[in-house]
């Protein structure tokens, strides 16, 4: 499959039935577009170029080696402490100055290993850049496979530990969904019963939780920036305008963040392998042993109503 140019990057287009998905390996292996019947289902925000140049998220970005924010500029790596400098390469900071969204935003280091009309696989050697390994000293490779079937986009992420140290697992994805042709207030959000991870005023989990009942209803003026676990069903749904979009946590994602800011017409149901700040807090943080691998999969389901 020959890539096409998208804002100066090689982009791979997958097509199945009424769905078309575009991934850009040279800009962080980001999912840049998901179209149904020609209409865009992903929030474009500032666009692909802004993501590649400054890490401003859009589409379906991968957040690695941590998803969302860290509560400070250091974390433990075995017996050692890693300090993140104020201007660490590849790292962004949010409004409170906290590190956010990992180190791979817009990375050009992904290499396509398989390209077919309905499947794309690309890999990245995290240790290939010494400056990156200095900030997360755990050698590993990442392999992402996007598969498109009529009505379903599946994204599998595989992490293989290639060094002598176990690798902490705290990556996630942010599928920014939108419903074209219908006002945000009329979008319906469906969430299963789940457990809410309470946070401080910086959005950092405190370790306390509370039950969250099922929710089905119009989004209206509501906003979300909340983490959850223990979902009664691993499916979150956005519907309206004759479409139903679902994000299904297929395997490896026991956590999710729901994000719906008032200033943007989008809802993100974010698959997460660990809660926010797990790299520092250690809460529910899993690791991959040397020589072993970990895989996680989520799916975006698209249907007419």
Buried (B, 14 or more C-beta within 10 A) or exposed (E): BEBEEBBEBBBBBBBBBBBBBBBBBBBBBBBBBBBBBEEBBBBBBEEBBBBBEEBBBBBBBBBBBBBBBBBBBEBEBEEEEBEBEEEBEBBBBBEEEBBBBBBBBBBEBBBBEEBEEBBBBBBBBBBEBEEBBBBBBBBBBBBBBBBBBEBBBBBBBBBBBBBEBBBBBBBBBBBBBBBBEBEBEEBBBBBBBBBBBEBEEBBBBEEEBEEBEEBEEEBEEEEBEBBBBBBEBBBBBBBBBEBBBBBBBBEBBBBBBBBBEEEBBBBBBBBBBBBBBBBBBEEBBBBBEBEEBBEBBBBBBBBEE
